[in-house]
Amino acid sequence: MADFDENRSTRATAAFIELRSNLDYARDLIRGGRYLERLKVGAFDVADLYRAAWVQAVSALDHWVHRELYDRALAFALDASVERPDRFLKIQVPMSLLEDVHHHSKTIREAFRTHFRSQYGHLSFQAPDKIKQALAVVSNVSLWPSVAKELNSTTGESLTSEQVQTRLSEIVKRRNQIAHEADRDLGNRGTRRLISDGETTVTIDWLELIATAILAVLGEPPVSDVDESSPQDTQSRRKWTRQDVDDAVSRIGDSRAGEVLARLLSHADLHKALFRGGVGPEPSAGFYYWFQGNRRSLWSLYVTADRPSITLSFGSIWPRDERLAHRMVVEIRSHPALDATLLQDDALVRKYPTIDLTLLAESPDAVDTVIRTLDLAIRPVSQAPDIAQ
């Protein structure tokens, strides 16, 4: 579900969610290295796990740029009603693609995706210039100056576009030294360069911040009017409204899960949370509360028939206030039943854990713990601007 502030109106795309998963895998490598260091393993160089994590993180960024490029370009191709970026209109399309579509041997989706991947699939999108060139196909935004501005508003720093690009270039350079030179320093008798868990962690976190900033300045992609599971190019997907959600909740209103959801919705209304409907096959939405001068996603709901659930947006808080995010995790873990169902490692503070509403309904005081957790991040209603819901 969405995890960016309301002012930028940006949702986490499927590609971005996958990026976070890949970066978490890189963090798992670091945790493994730390564990082996504590055991004083000497059979191999434990630092190689940190090198592997570094390479994994850069590869995750590369893969994410590819996916954003493919998904956004395909959405532009499928929706003639939206304005296309300048470079998108200059994409060269072979006559064979038009023939395939004209004679109905392929849908536009199939033909365009295959052609587009053949054009860009072999390219690497790691260096700043390459990322800029790729995303220029699907956005007219001035990428790196906009990213620097976004990063500054998020971190409170005063980075220039050049500084952002230089730092990314240095990370990519080190990745190439690890991947192609065995991380050996030829100017120092070929010894391997030093690497630590700390600098690798900082690098991964910074790459996630870069991607978050890029996604924010790109804005939301055009919504493809085609369900991936459907061969028809005319099936529409719409955002769920608050009325849709209320109706879905009323259908399970007699259950304890329905009672829990009604209470959480009342909490959102009490604090003037902004409602953002999802586009999934069943009713879903995110709730944005006033937080540090902006609207931030604190929780989302999914009113499925078999397993209604909520997601807590620790990952939305962590880049802005790490201490608060940790306090929220401590609070949610204070309830034994909730603690037992949550991820048991330090990465939880950067994630979006899902909690089954049945658990909240069956476990005494569990919903109270969830609300106390949310309240840690909420400013008083009197201090929030009166924004129409």
Secondary structure as GFF3:
##gff-version 3
##sequence-region A 1 389
A	DSSP	alpha_helix	14	38	.	.	.	ID=ss1
A	DSSP	alpha_helix	47	78	.	.	.	ID=ss2
A	DSSP	three_ten_helix	88	90	.	.	.	ID=ss3
A	DSSP	alpha_helix	95	102	.	.	.	ID=ss4
A	DSSP	alpha_helix	108	120	.	.	.	ID=ss5
A	DSSP	alpha_helix	128	135	.	.	.	ID=ss6
A	DSSP	alpha_helix	143	155	.	.	.	ID=ss7
A	DSSP	alpha_helix	161	181	.	.	.	ID=ss8
A	DSSP	beta_strand	184	185	.	.	.	ID=ss9
A	DSSP	three_ten_helix	186	188	.	.	.	ID=ss10
A	DSSP	beta_strand	191	192	.	.	.	ID=ss11
A	DSSP	alpha_helix	197	218	.	.	.	ID=ss12
A	DSSP	alpha_helix	242	251	.	.	.	ID=ss13
A	DSSP	alpha_helix	256	270	.	.	.	ID=ss14
A	DSSP	beta_strand	274	277	.	.	.	ID=ss15
A	DSSP	beta_strand	284	291	.	.	.	ID=ss16
A	DSSP	beta_strand	294	302	.	.	.	ID=ss17
A	DSSP	beta_strand	309	312	.	.	.	ID=ss18
A	DSSP	alpha_helix	314	317	.	.	.	ID=ss19
A	DSSP	alpha_helix	322	333	.	.	.	ID=ss20
A	DSSP	alpha_helix	336	341	.	.	.	ID=ss21
A	DSSP	three_ten_helix	346	350	.	.	.	ID=ss22
A	DSSP	beta_strand	354	356	.	.	.	ID=ss23
A	DSSP	alpha_helix	357	362	.	.	.	ID=ss24
A	DSSP	alpha_helix	366	375	.	.	.	ID=ss25
A	DSSP	three_ten_helix	381	383	.	.	.	ID=ss26
###
